[in-house]
Amino acid sequence: MIEHTNDKRSNQRRIIGKVIDLPVNFLIKHKFSPTILSYIGFLCSASVAFLLSIGGLHFPVYIAWMVPFILFWAGAFDIFDGEVARRTNSNSKAGAFLDSNLDRLSDSVLIIGLILGNFLHYILGYIVLFLVIMISYIRARAENEGIDMKGVGLMERAERLIILWFAFMAEWWIYTLSKLILGTPFTWFFPIFVLFFTGLLILTIIQRLIFSFKALNKLDAQNKK
């Protein structure tokens, strides 16, 4: 399982590296610090949350692009900050701490935006928020014990943002086309998606718990020798 995780991580880094070369080099050339990029990513997430809170998934066609467009850049800057730090040898514990906390704030405001926009029932919203925080907590706790958790679990933050991006697009198209063609908008897609999304979050928690337990038991066995 550890070998599989390492292969997955290497493939992801290779693909991401090729795709983001141009923008990362641009950011480095113009001396954008990883910290600034982290803040920009958070501001993008906060902007998406605000738009969601005022019905952003059902905007008219001429402004419907705003939510997916800004969410795309929120995810992009979440990648850019770490890559700029790596390529400029400016990794730091303070920067990693800031980035991690801004990521949790970004996740939280997005969920709050969905709740305020009536796209997500508040009880289910709290459950989703709890699961997202647990995914991050398990990683942080395991890494504090010396376990490398990168690439472990189906729903890491990048995957969550990608899935949400497609879900937001699908919700707008289904709602708008059904309203245009049938006169009555379909509102069933997003509630069903949230249940599916919640299931994937639970699966990720289980994956991380199992991986952590196995890795920690292995470390305990090595320390006893």
DAMOVEN-V519306 format. One record per run of one state. SS is the DSSP state (2 for helix, 1 for strand, 0 for the rest). FROM is the first residue (numbers start at 1). TO is the last residue. If there is no record, write none. Layout:
BEGIN
ss:SS from:FROM to:TO
ss:SS from:FROM to:TO
END
This chain:
BEGIN
ss:0 from:1 to:1
ss:2 from:2 to:29
ss:0 from:30 to:33
ss:2 from:34 to:53
ss:0 from:54 to:55
ss:2 from:56 to:58
ss:0 from:59 to:64
ss:2 from:65 to:87
ss:0 from:88 to:92
ss:2 from:93 to:116
ss:0 from:117 to:121
ss:2 from:122 to:144
ss:0 from:145 to:156
ss:2 from:157 to:182
ss:0 from:183 to:188
ss:2 from:189 to:224
ss:0 from:225 to:225
END
